[in-house]
Amino acid sequence: MRILVVTQYFWPENFRINDLVIGLKERGHEVTVFTGKPNYPGGKFFDGYNFFNKRTETWNGIKIIRSSLLPRGKGGGVRLFLNFLSFAFFSSLRAFLLNTKPDVIFVYEPSPITVGIPAVILKKRTRAKLVFWVQDLWPQVLVVSGGIKNKRVITAADKLTKWIYRHSNKILVQSNAFTDYLLSQGVTKEKVTYYPNSAEAFYRPVPKHPDYQKYFTSGQNIVFAGNIGESQAFDTLLAAARLVKAKNKSICWTIIGDGRMKDYVSGKVVEYGLQDTFKLIGAFPSTEMPYFFAYADALILSLKKDFIISLTIPSKLQSYMACGKPVIGCLDGEGARIITQSDGGLVAAGEDEQQLSEQVLHFFELNENERAVLGQNALAFYEKEFERERLLSQLLSIING
């Protein structure tokens, strides 16, 4: 089968779509990726890339067609808008000229929804089936994560979203809880299929490697890995860390990653006197995460308290569970439900620092065997619900259906 994947983000940017594309190629399919110039998350073009060069390249035997765009800069509202709009504009122009005859156009949409514009153009040109994988709910994500309140902008985004959905043959949702929202946007129920994220094959339980020991204390360690942004509710994590420190100084919070709020969080660590118990150690390749996780007693996941966010299954949850570690969640909705249903960790309500601190202290009152059972439960649930090969087979069945 000839599959054209349309995504604003792709290798060398670190997104789940990279692994899915490799998986499709491993299954013997001819995969081409139509994407932008890499600039996430740093906001500048990656080394070797600029606005004009590398219009095509090959990675792992996969042909990549790249559209120009304006880099996202520091992620402010105007720069993000220009980044989204420029990719939609230049990729749509190029879509009219692409010499490709796919059987299926597969769209990966972690935001922005504008990635669907060139995909619809390609569908009309090639008459291929269009499968759209929804990771974020538009236009509400603009309000929640982007802070946009202009009614005209939201209305325009809503009309665009409905137009893209209307031209999609199938719409996949990464969370079952997305379904009702899509139905409210006029999508028919027959068009919607639940298809969650998996985790790359390298996410697995690994033994401790001495090269990573220097990042951790000899005491008790909680690890967060991922984006340091507004949606991750870092004020709640910091507040909980202060409460925990007042009770138990041997618990250390290790933060792995980067993001728009990193400087803010670093400043609060100093302001609150948490330098010895709340450490930001920077970003590392995702392939190294299992080796960091090996030193964690628990992995922590936090999200803002918001209805739309509560409908999402945060993709780091699959990565955490695949490594067989207990998860401490500070969130509502689907993520909290999965942690509870799997019996793979403990949960506090979103943005509730008091409850989170209590759950952290409760976790460290458990004996070693009780903690190990939580991690084993998390891994077992991952293998049942999110395992990579099973989901690849499911995707191909959906596409062919």
Buried (B, 14 or more C-beta within 10 A) or exposed (E): BBBBBBBBBBBEBBBBBBBBBBBBBEBEBBBBBBBBBBBBBBBEBBEEBEEEEBEEBEBEEBBBBBBBBBBBBEBEEEBBBBBBBBBBBBBBEBBEEBEBEBBBBBBBBBBBBBBBBBBBBBBEBBEBBBBBBBBBBBBBBBBBBBEBEEEEBBEEBBEBBBBBBEBBBBBBBBBBBBBEBBEEBEBEEEBBBBBBBBBBEBBBBBEEEEEBEEBBBEEBBBBBBBBBBBBBBBBBBBBBBBBBBEEBEEBBBBBBBBBBBBEBBBEBBEEBEBEEBBBBBEBBEBEBBBBBBBBBBBBBBBBBBBEBBBBBBBBBBBBBBBBBBBBBBBBBBBBBBBBEEBBBBBBBBBBBBEBBBBBBBEBBEBEEEEBBBBBBBBBBBBBEBBBBEEBBEBBBEBBEE
